[in-house]
């Protein structure tokens, strides 16, 4: 009996060359475009994505409403220099990153991908866009806090060159333990 082998297809890996001016990447399920999303509609789309991603991550039966998650998004958007970057695939919002400059770093406060787009390279594209933003404003280090048992997110960060530190804190609203991660840019 002859065995048939499937041709080996290399997964698409993002590189600096992929980070073109229009900030998009081809994936197996379409092109992801990342753009700044000022205004209320970008915040609402992001709040909806956050609610869906958080519900899937925490195995909640139903996601919160955008209205319920909007206060946290608005609070971070009120920080001087805060930027909201929204990822779209085929015109549909599939992820976002909300970040703001600190004295020496850029801090990522939210990074979320709609669960229907998980595994499609959206988070990696958003992280590359955050790096580009940090460079544009003259920062060479990014930081974020991630829930310490969020293994899926931690794998994405580590594959993208982020390094976990020994610093931990309790999130005041959830009480969950968080760990600090850093990304030093060249």
C-alpha positions as semicolon CSV with decimal commas, in nm:
position;residue;x (nm);y (nm);z (nm)
1;X;0,000;0,000;0,000
2;X;0,145;0,333;-0,107
3;X;0,146;0,621;0,135
4;X;0,055;0,960;0,007
5;X;0,232;1,250;0,165
6;X;0,083;1,592;0,185
7;X;0,312;1,860;0,050
8;X;0,482;2,050;0,330
9;X;0,350;2,403;0,348
10;X;0,552;2,643;0,557
11;X;0,341;2,869;0,774
12;X;0,371;3,237;0,700
13;X;0,609;3,401;0,947
14;X;0,603;3,776;0,984
15;X;0,922;3,967;0,943
16;X;1,015;4,330;0,934
17;X;0,982;4,313;0,556
18;X;0,613;4,225;0,600
19;X;0,552;4,540;0,803
20;X;0,482;4,757;0,505
21;X;0,347;5,111;0,520
22;X;-0,015;5,008;0,499
23;X;0,040;4,764;0,786
24;X;-0,124;4,451;0,653
25;X;-0,037;4,088;0,640
26;X;-0,166;3,805;0,427
27;X;-0,300;3,513;0,619
28;X;-0,467;3,196;0,506
29;X;-0,804;3,357;0,569
30;X;-0,750;3,704;0,424
31;X;-0,553;4,023;0,461
32;X;-0,536;4,192;0,801
33;X;-0,525;4,572;0,792
34;X;-0,425;4,762;1,106
35;X;-0,511;5,129;1,132
36;X;-0,555;5,391;1,401
37;X;-0,914;5,391;1,523
38;X;-0,993;5,723;1,685
39;X;-1,344;5,804;1,795
40;X;-1,636;5,633;1,955
41;X;-1,693;5,370;1,686
42;X;-1,338;5,231;1,723
43;X;-1,380;5,219;2,101
44;X;-1,715;5,041;2,069
45;X;-1,576;4,785;1,822
46;X;-1,282;4,725;2,055
47;X;-1,506;4,687;2,360
48;X;-1,709;4,424;2,173
49;X;-1,394;4,232;2,076
50;X;-1,265;4,254;2,435
51;X;-1,593;4,118;2,574
52;X;-1,596;3,823;2,333
53;X;-1,227;3,739;2,384
54;X;-1,250;3,767;2,763
55;X;-1,559;3,545;2,773
56;X;-1,385;3,276;2,566
57;X;-1,063;3,304;2,770
58;X;-1,247;3,277;3,101
59;X;-1,499;3,016;2,978
60;X;-1,794;3,243;3,053
61;X;-2,129;3,135;2,907
62;X;-2,202;3,478;2,756
63;X;-1,982;3,779;2,683
64;X;-2,043;4,109;2,853
65;X;-2,193;4,388;2,647
66;X;-1,979;4,655;2,486
67;X;-2,133;4,901;2,731
68;X;-2,010;4,694;3,024
69;X;-1,653;4,678;2,895
70;X;-1,639;5,033;2,761
71;X;-1,539;5,207;3,091
72;X;-1,199;5,032;3,099
73;X;-1,133;5,116;2,735
74;X;-1,234;5,480;2,785
75;X;-1,018;5,508;3,099
76;X;-0,708;5,396;2,907
77;X;-0,795;5,611;2,604
78;X;-0,798;5,916;2,833
79;X;-0,422;5,875;2,900
80;X;-0,212;6,138;2,723
81;X;-0,092;6,000;2,390
82;X;-0,309;5,685;2,406
83;X;-0,358;5,516;2,070
84;X;-0,610;5,257;1,962
85;X;-0,509;5,039;1,667
86;X;-0,783;4,826;1,513
87;X;-0,723;4,519;1,296
88;X;-0,975;4,442;1,024
89;X;-1,005;4,146;0,792
90;X;-1,240;4,183;0,496
91;X;-1,366;4,506;0,654
92;X;-1,467;4,332;0,977
93;X;-1,299;4,423;1,309
94;X;-1,101;4,121;1,434
95;X;-0,864;4,262;1,696
96;X;-0,720;4,569;1,861
97;X;-0,436;4,698;2,073
98;X;-0,466;4,998;2,305
99;X;-0,135;5,150;2,413
100;X;0,010;5,469;2,556
101;X;0,354;5,619;2,605
102;X;0,513;5,610;2,947
103;X;0,829;5,793;3,052
104;X;1,064;5,541;2,888
105;X;0,834;5,278;2,741
106;X;0,510;5,225;2,558
107;X;0,262;5,028;2,766
108;X;0,007;4,797;2,608
109;X;-0,309;4,803;2,817
110;X;-0,530;4,587;2,597
111;X;-0,457;4,343;2,320
112;X;-0,747;4,128;2,209
113;X;-0,847;3,921;1,909
114;X;-1,201;3,812;1,835
115;X;-1,218;3,438;1,914
116;X;-1,338;3,366;1,559
117;X;-1,000;3,500;1,436
118;X;-0,777;3,322;1,691
119;X;-0,481;3,147;1,529
120;X;-0,490;3,367;1,218
121;X;-0,191;3,591;1,295
122;X;-0,395;3,892;1,410
123;X;-0,223;3,923;1,751
124;X;0,121;3,902;1,590
125;X;0,024;4,171;1,340
126;X;-0,102;4,394;1,622
127;X;0,220;4,345;1,820
128;X;0,427;4,444;1,515
129;X;0,210;4,753;1,473
130;X;0,265;4,840;1,840
131;X;0,641;4,810;1,784
132;X;0,620;5,039;1,482
133;X;0,422;5,291;1,685
134;X;0,679;5,281;1,966
135;X;0,961;5,348;1,719
136;X;0,767;5,638;1,564
137;X;0,739;5,811;1,902
138;X;1,100;5,740;1,998
139;X;1,058;5,451;2,242
140;X;1,265;5,132;2,230
141;X;1,086;4,928;2,497
142;X;0,729;4,808;2,524
143;X;0,568;4,666;2,836
144;X;0,247;4,492;2,933
145;X;0,092;4,296;3,216
146;X;-0,068;3,962;3,132
147;X;-0,274;3,733;3,352
148;X;-0,016;3,486;3,480
149;X;-0,218;3,176;3,383
150;X;-0,316;3,302;3,036
151;X;-0,093;3,051;2,859
152;X;-0,232;3,126;2,513
153;X;-0,141;3,496;2,534
154;X;0,196;3,424;2,692
155;X;0,286;3,190;2,402
156;X;0,197;3,464;2,152
157;X;0,410;3,721;2,336
158;X;0,708;3,488;2,371
159;X;0,695;3,392;2,001
160;X;0,699;3,764;1,923
161;X;1,016;3,825;2,127
162;X;0,863;3,940;2,455
163;X;1,038;3,837;2,776
164;X;0,863;3,770;3,105
165;X;0,999;3,934;3,417
166;X;0,974;3,827;3,780
167;X;0,747;4,125;3,852
168;X;0,393;4,028;3,948
169;X;0,090;4,217;4,073
170;X;-0,276;4,154;4,149
171;X;-0,521;4,312;3,911
172;X;-0,734;4,537;4,133
173;X;-1,062;4,461;3,953
174;X;-1,032;4,085;3,901
175;X;-0,791;3,990;4,180
176;X;-0,599;3,774;3,932
177;X;-0,221;3,755;3,938
178;X;-0,050;3,933;3,648
179;X;0,308;3,912;3,524
180;X;0,502;4,188;3,351
181;X;0,646;4,129;3,003
182;X;0,892;4,348;2,812
183;X;0,987;4,379;2,447
184;X;1,314;4,558;2,374
185;X;1,341;4,687;2,017
186;X;1,661;4,707;1,816
